[in-house]
Amino acid sequence: MFKVILDIFKDKPLGMRIYPIILVLALSFFKGRFNMRLTSREKEIFEVLKKEPLISQEELARRFNITRSSIAVHISNLMKKGVILGKGYVFNEQVSVVVIGESYYYIKTSGPDNDCSINMGLGGFAVDTGRIFANFGLNVKLITIVGNDEEGTNIFNELQGKGVDIVNIFRHAKKRSCRKVFLDDKRILEENFSLQDYEKAIDAREWVVFNCEWLVVDTRFQELLCHKAIGKDEEKLPFFCTCRYLYSIEEIPSFLSRYDLLVLGVADSNIMDHYLSQALALSSNGVQSVILSDGNTRLFYFQKGNAHEFPLLPNQCFDSQEGLPALLAGIVYGLSSGYSLRQAVRIAVGTAASND
């Protein structure tokens, strides 16, 4: 890409050839910079700059009927947010994703005593989605907690090796890393951090949490993040994204209506119809995108109060509980890349099925 930029300007006067060189260097230096959510005015200016990168600030001020000093402030903010990287303008359109969730070591056992299967590994919502986002090439930052032990160091090393940003992972000085034991997919033992531990970690990283573009939240912290967003400028908040597994017929918690993207998994197809009306109501009342699936035969997605069915083929099936983080991550990737919701669902179903 850099060679293309330089070739474009190779026949220009010396003065003009200097600018692309400076901009190429700037792009190299700032590659991967953390983007913030843009205001509506900043988005408008950004779209004009993409089409006319050499436009003057005076012309921008005239088009938007505001003062040149106001345009200068908006451009300065775009540079601070890492969206543009200098005069000319060079753009950094890499999406920023922050994931808040648990990370732990697990032991999973299944089968009878005389023919038991025992598996151990690293898991948790933050780890699972972080890996998927990194594989997609997104700029993902994790907010989770590990202990002051060898297991915590191993978590750091493994995530960093996958290309995940580990700067915001909190290392608890007095506790061990989380451990969970599962028997036939049911959690029977757990050594975990408290909700208060996570709240302190989130508070310490509040700037990161509320200045990303896509905020992906573990089920355990859904209500907590809603409370933390109260009183903040709605226009500047990130897109709130989460998932929830529904074991039986129940009411979907009202605080989930605060989220922009909600992915719901149900235990079986027999209770799907019960949730169709609730999902439709959420879509009609402000949730931008709702997905509902049993992971086996049926998937529905809802937008602006309209329901659409996406039949699942045999090779597209996934576990409606264990596969939810992958389904959510795939949809976030699709939407953040500019795809329609149906295209994002197609990507997500493939992601969930391959991670099953």
ABEGO torsion letter per residue (X at the ends): XAAAAAAAAAABBAAAAAAAAAAAAAAAAABGBBBBBBBAAAAAAAAAAAABAABBAAAAAAAAGBBAAAAAAAAAAAAAAGABAEBOBBBBABBBBBBBBBBBBBBBBBEBAAABBBBBEBBEAAAAAAAAAAAAGBBBBBBBBBBBBAAAAAAAAAAAAAGBBAAABBBBAABBBBBBBBBGGBBABBBBBBAAAAAAAAAAAAAAAAABABBBBBAAAAAAAAAAABGBBAAABBBBBBBBBBABBBBBBAAAAABABBBBBBABAAAAAAAAAAAAAAAAAGBABBBBBAGAABBBBBBGGBBBBBBBBAAABBBAAAAAAAAAAAAAAAAAAGBBAAAAAAAAAAAAAAAX
